[in-house]
Structures are given as C-alpha cells and as structure tokens.
Amino acid sequence: MKRIGLLSDTHDYLDEAVFSHFSACDEIWHAGDFGSYHIAETIAGIKPIRGVFGNIDGQDIRSHFPETLVFTCEGVKVLMMHIGGYPPKYNPKSKPLLRQHQPQLFICGHSHILKIMYDDTFQCLHMNPGAAGKQGWHKVRTLVRFTIDGKDIRDCEVIELGMR
C-alpha cells in the first residue's frame, strides 16, 4: 500500500502546508510546471518524488524530469504528463499514449482545474490536482491525496490550501 500526495502547477511557489498534508504520504507526484528546480529539490528532501516537466519549466527541470512518465505503483499502471486534457477531450499527444499504455490512472496538470473522473472508454481514472501555486487564473490552490493498494485506488481526498 502506498499513500500518494499529488500536486501540479506550483509555478515556483510551494506552500509550507503541503508538507503537513503530505506527511503520511510515501511519495509525492508533481504533474508539471514546477517553476524552478528548487521546488523539486525541496520536495525530494522530504519524500521521494516522481514528476514530469511542464510547459513553463526550463532546462533545470527538463534535465531531471521527462515530458511523459509511465510507471507501475503497486498494481496500478500510471501515465503522467503535464498537458493531457480530460475525458473525452484529450489533447492529440495523450490519446495515442492512452491507447498504447492502457493505464489505470492518467494524471495531468496544466489547466489549473481540479478534476477527478473515470473514463469508461479507456477504463481509466483521470486526475488533475488543480494548481498548488499562486500564478494563474484559479481562485483556490488545491492538492490531492490518495492511496494505491494493490490494484485499488482509494481514499481520494481533495485538499484546499486557500485562496490564490
């Protein structure tokens, strides 16, 4: 069993509350737009991190994180990318990757819109944790915390960090 803390779109701002909310997590996943490598270093100093680079990320992030990440956590295959869209409005890059990899969990960021929904077409849970940073048009900064236990994804919690 693994407890996962999921965030995205920090845009070089990391609220200290993230660490208390993710203290019981085994890993922290970042779905892109870190803003600077300092954010990744800070997270990695607390918990193991997985992530992808986003469209605003420079070479400092791109040299450490891929554009697309496919991995297995417990018994769940995960596909993560920054710009992915959502069911059924996927972007042109994500749809072929969903067909190819057939993940049980698809994670993306970019939109700053918190969205968790199941896609019957791809038999896949889609998660976008919204934006944890202060830049963008979102009004409330959000995170997601959940558990992967074998092949089950459960105990999903949305955490609000406050107004942007």
Secondary structure as GFF3:
##gff-version 3
##sequence-region A 1 164
A	DSSP	beta_strand	2	7	.	.	.	ID=ss1
A	DSSP	alpha_helix	17	21	.	.	.	ID=ss2
A	DSSP	beta_strand	27	30	.	.	.	ID=ss3
A	DSSP	alpha_helix	37	44	.	.	.	ID=ss4
A	DSSP	beta_strand	49	51	.	.	.	ID=ss5
A	DSSP	alpha_helix	59	62	.	.	.	ID=ss6
A	DSSP	beta_strand	68	73	.	.	.	ID=ss7
A	DSSP	beta_strand	76	81	.	.	.	ID=ss8
A	DSSP	beta_strand	85	86	.	.	.	ID=ss9
A	DSSP	beta_strand	89	90	.	.	.	ID=ss10
A	DSSP	alpha_helix	94	101	.	.	.	ID=ss11
A	DSSP	beta_strand	105	107	.	.	.	ID=ss12
A	DSSP	beta_strand	114	119	.	.	.	ID=ss13
A	DSSP	beta_strand	124	129	.	.	.	ID=ss14
A	DSSP	beta_strand	140	149	.	.	.	ID=ss15
A	DSSP	beta_strand	152	163	.	.	.	ID=ss16
###
